Amino acid sequence: MKRFTEDALSDWMRQPGPEHDVVISSRVRLARNLRTFPFPSLATKAHAQEVMQLVSTAADTSSLKEEQNFTSVPMSQLSILEKKLLVEKHLISPHLAEGNSEAAALINASESISIMVNEEDHLRIQCIAPGFQLNETWQAANRIDNQLQEQLDYAFNERLGYLTSCPTNVGTGIRVSVMVHLPGIVLTNQLQNILKSFAQWGVVMRGMYGEGSEALGNIYQMSNQITLGQSEEALVDLLTRATQQLILVEREARNGILNDRRLPLLDKIFRSFGTLLYAQMIDKVEAAQRLSDVRLGVDLGLLEQVPHVILDELLVVTQPGYLQQMEGRLMDDFEINLRRAQLIRERLWKHLR
């Protein structure tokens, strides 16, 4: 269990995927419930324990065991900081971290698959991959879902589809999402128009950690808004087309800035790079923005010294949960800002020498 909380970088993050200059990661999440049990919000402790046992047995007796080698991570055995770190790594949701004591996550070795148990629904099956790989991620999630369904009796209605705790997930129960880096769109003031346009498609954009989270460092999470009335494949196709459009707009915006505002852009990128190399204190918001500027410089070929994998790692290690978990104690904002700046300096200078 410690490997999930000691290493900031999941194995799936170590190699950039397709269209990585814009799309950081692709994710598919399926919400499922067991037919004869109340939803987690209404379940007793005994209900939750029985659901946990049924899901664990299903994962252990199906072909998933040999294929994925899951480790069970009970929430009751984690500290507040360990839970926070798993949220920052996108291995569990904030709801699971803050929810009932009978909750757990089954996580595979590469951390590309996480099955959350007794979250808002009995199961949240999550598959994640680097870059723009929505179809591949959907195929992986669908395969796991089918394998579990051979062992579990899902709550399903012929007219409505899969029944879920939240009405917005009823139907397919699927949430298809991409995490995207959009500095060009933000700098050219196109974001609000894109948000309105995609909303008409049934696509919504949120912060890095989904609903209710803030967008830091020009990083957004884009996902489908509805799950009822369309097939899983149709919703995957919808997000694929929306992402393809977003990639085109973002790259055009970046090239436009590079051609029309080259010197101000260079100044912005290298000022941020210098700040990260020498700052003695830096808060979460500024760190995210400076890292966004440097990532843009790397993607445009203006900063060749910094490998992408370090920038991906810094997305996690600059978060409060990781910094405090690494120190093994709670820290105040002043200490966190000091430690964040130190860690960024260490990581960047290591690859410049």
Secondary structure, DSSP 4 states (H G I P E B T S, - for coil): -HHHHH-SS-GGGSS--TTTTTEEEEEEEEEE-BTTS--TTT--HHHHHHHHHHHHHHHHHSTHHHHH--EEEEGGGS-HHHHHHHHHTTSS-HHHHHS-TT-EEEE-TTSSEEEEESSSSSEEEEEEEESS-HHHHHHHHHHHHHHHHTTS-B-EETTTEE--SSGGGTBT-EEEEEEEE-HHHHHTT-HHHHHHHHHHHTEEEEBTTBTT----TTEEEEEES--SSS-HHHHHHHHHHHHHHHHHHHHHHHHHHHHHSHHHHHHHHHHHHHHHHH-S---HHHHHHHHHHHHHHHHTTS--SS-HHHHHHHHHHTSHHHHHHHHTS---HHHHHHHHHHHHHHHHHHTT-
